Amino acid sequence: MGNVLFLSGLSLTIGLKSTMQFFMKRQNFKGTISFGSGFFFVVVGWPIFGMILESYGFIVLFSGFWPTLAVFLQKIPIFGWVFQQPYVRSLFDCYRGRRVPV
């Protein structure tokens, strides 16, 4: 149920055409196949293996958004000071502008 809601929410947020283009990009094939096959294994009855594949696919698909998430977390009024500490900020800075190697 969560996968269906995730995909429908993404489609409603950025549009159906943009969603299809995102999942069909050549650089996102590995993540798309992992996410889709993980969904298949969850439906078939292998939930642990399916969730592991889905998690891997999610990380690969959305690894380009981690720098944006880091900036957003640093700007949260009360909670953001944790992410502005030097040791946490250096962790975010090492991934800024790069995709996570997979």
Residue pairs with C-beta under 8 A, 6 or more apart in sequence:
3 39
3 42
3 54
7 19
10 19
11 19
14 22
22 28
22 61
23 32
23 61
24 32
28 60
28 61
30 57
30 60
30 102
31 56
31 57
31 58
31 59
31 60
31 61
31 62
32 57
32 61
33 57
34 53
34 54
34 56
34 57
34 60
35 53
35 54
35 57
35 58
35 61
36 57
37 50
37 53
37 57
38 49
38 50
38 51
38 52
38 53
38 54
38 55
38 56
38 57
39 50
39 54
40 50
41 47
41 49
41 50
41 53
42 50
42 51
42 54
43 50
44 50
56 102
59 100
59 102
60 102
63 99
63 100
63 102
64 99
66 95
66 100
67 92
67 95
67 96
67 97
70 83
70 92
70 95
70 96
73 79
73 80
73 83
74 80
74 83
74 84
74 89
74 92
76 83
82 88
83 89
83 92
